[in-house]
């Protein structure tokens, strides 16, 4: 039984040590510059929002919600990628958020 295990381990180790095709690439790896800009949340404009949304609205940057925000019939709320949304603390523990 031990001979069978040794043969299995030997075969496995030989097949696991195959040559990697990616390592033989003729094109060298190079670091390329990127144009991405990294910003923090503190650098984004802060917009305070309260009440109902009755017309088409787009949010971006930092949105600070004060109370319950309702999107009324016929209105569309678009939230752009990278938008940071936070709720203003409420002393009365009333519901806050978007409905």
C-alpha positions as a Markdown table, in Angstrom:
| # | Residue | x | y | z |
|---|---|---|---|---|
| 1 | Unk | 0.0 | 0.0 | 0.0 |
| 2 | Unk | 2.9 | 2.4 | 0.8 |
| 3 | Unk | 4.4 | 1.7 | -2.6 |
| 4 | Unk | 1.2 | 2.7 | -4.3 |
| 5 | Unk | 1.0 | 5.9 | -2.3 |
| 6 | Unk | 4.6 | 6.8 | -3.1 |
| 7 | Unk | 4.0 | 6.2 | -6.8 |
| 8 | Unk | 0.9 | 8.4 | -6.7 |
| 9 | Unk | 2.7 | 11.2 | -5.0 |
| 10 | Unk | 5.6 | 10.9 | -7.4 |
| 11 | Unk | 3.3 | 11.1 | -10.5 |
| 12 | Unk | 1.4 | 14.0 | -9.0 |
| 13 | Unk | 4.5 | 16.0 | -8.3 |
| 14 | Unk | 5.8 | 15.4 | -11.8 |
| 15 | Unk | 2.7 | 16.5 | -13.5 |
| 16 | Unk | 2.3 | 19.5 | -11.2 |
| 17 | Unk | 5.8 | 20.8 | -12.3 |
| 18 | Unk | 4.9 | 21.5 | -15.9 |
| 19 | Unk | 6.4 | 24.5 | -17.7 |
| 20 | Unk | 4.2 | 27.6 | -17.4 |
| 21 | Unk | 3.4 | 29.1 | -20.8 |
| 22 | Unk | 2.9 | 32.6 | -19.3 |
| 23 | Unk | 6.4 | 32.7 | -18.0 |
| 24 | Unk | 7.8 | 32.2 | -21.5 |
| 25 | Unk | 6.1 | 35.2 | -23.0 |
| 26 | Unk | 8.4 | 37.1 | -25.3 |
| 27 | Unk | 6.9 | 40.5 | -24.3 |
| 28 | Unk | 8.4 | 41.7 | -21.0 |
| 29 | Unk | 6.1 | 42.9 | -18.2 |
| 30 | Unk | 6.0 | 46.6 | -17.9 |
| 31 | Unk | 4.3 | 48.9 | -15.5 |
| 32 | Unk | 2.1 | 51.4 | -17.3 |
| 33 | Unk | 0.9 | 54.7 | -16.0 |
| 34 | Unk | -2.8 | 55.3 | -15.4 |
| 35 | Unk | -4.9 | 58.4 | -15.5 |
| 36 | Unk | -7.1 | 57.4 | -12.7 |
| 37 | Unk | -7.6 | 60.1 | -10.0 |
| 38 | Unk | -8.0 | 59.0 | -6.5 |
| 39 | Unk | -10.0 | 61.3 | -4.2 |
| 40 | Unk | -11.3 | 60.9 | -0.7 |
| 41 | Unk | -14.8 | 61.4 | 0.5 |
| 42 | Unk | -13.7 | 64.5 | 2.3 |
| 43 | Unk | -12.8 | 66.2 | -1.0 |
| 44 | Unk | -16.3 | 65.7 | -2.5 |
| 45 | Unk | -19.0 | 68.4 | -2.3 |
| 46 | Unk | -21.6 | 67.8 | 0.5 |
| 47 | Unk | -25.2 | 68.3 | -0.5 |
| 48 | Unk | -27.9 | 68.4 | 2.2 |
| 49 | Unk | -31.2 | 66.8 | 1.1 |
| 50 | Unk | -34.6 | 66.8 | 2.9 |
| 51 | Unk | -38.2 | 66.5 | 1.9 |
| 52 | Unk | -39.8 | 64.9 | -1.1 |
| 53 | Unk | -38.2 | 64.4 | -4.5 |
| 54 | Unk | -40.9 | 65.5 | -7.0 |
| 55 | Unk | -38.8 | 66.0 | -10.2 |
| 56 | Unk | -36.0 | 64.0 | -11.8 |
| 57 | Unk | -32.9 | 64.4 | -9.6 |
| 58 | Unk | -29.3 | 63.2 | -9.8 |
| 59 | Unk | -27.1 | 62.7 | -6.8 |
| 60 | Unk | -23.3 | 62.8 | -6.8 |
| 61 | Unk | -20.6 | 63.6 | -4.3 |
| 62 | Unk | -21.6 | 63.3 | -0.7 |
| 63 | Unk | -25.4 | 63.3 | 0.1 |
| 64 | Unk | -26.4 | 64.0 | 3.7 |
| 65 | Unk | -30.1 | 63.0 | 4.1 |
| 66 | Unk | -32.0 | 64.9 | 6.8 |
| 67 | Unk | -35.2 | 63.0 | 7.6 |
| 68 | Unk | -37.2 | 60.7 | 5.3 |
| 69 | Unk | -36.7 | 61.3 | 1.6 |
| 70 | Unk | -39.5 | 60.2 | -0.6 |
| 71 | Unk | -39.3 | 59.8 | -4.4 |
| 72 | Unk | -42.8 | 60.8 | -5.5 |
| 73 | Unk | -44.7 | 59.3 | -8.5 |
| 74 | Unk | -43.3 | 60.4 | -11.9 |
| 75 | Unk | -39.9 | 61.5 | -10.4 |
| 76 | Unk | -36.7 | 59.6 | -11.0 |
| 77 | Unk | -33.7 | 59.5 | -8.6 |
| 78 | Unk | -30.4 | 58.8 | -10.3 |
| 79 | Unk | -27.4 | 58.1 | -8.0 |
| 80 | Unk | -24.1 | 58.3 | -9.9 |
| 81 | Unk | -21.3 | 55.8 | -9.2 |
| 82 | Unk | -19.0 | 56.8 | -6.4 |
| 83 | Unk | -21.7 | 58.7 | -4.5 |
| 84 | Unk | -21.5 | 58.5 | -0.8 |
| 85 | Unk | -24.8 | 58.7 | 1.0 |
| 86 | Unk | -25.2 | 59.2 | 4.7 |
| 87 | Unk | -28.1 | 60.0 | 7.0 |
| 88 | Unk | -28.0 | 62.9 | 9.4 |
| 89 | Unk | -28.3 | 61.7 | 13.0 |
| 90 | Unk | -31.8 | 62.2 | 14.4 |
| 91 | Unk | -32.3 | 62.9 | 18.1 |
| 92 | Unk | -35.9 | 61.6 | 18.1 |
| 93 | Unk | -34.9 | 58.3 | 16.6 |
| 94 | Unk | -37.4 | 58.9 | 13.7 |
| 95 | Unk | -37.0 | 57.0 | 10.5 |
| 96 | Unk | -34.5 | 58.4 | 8.0 |
| 97 | Unk | -33.8 | 57.2 | 4.5 |
| 98 | Unk | -35.2 | 57.1 | 1.0 |
| 99 | Unk | -38.7 | 55.7 | 0.3 |
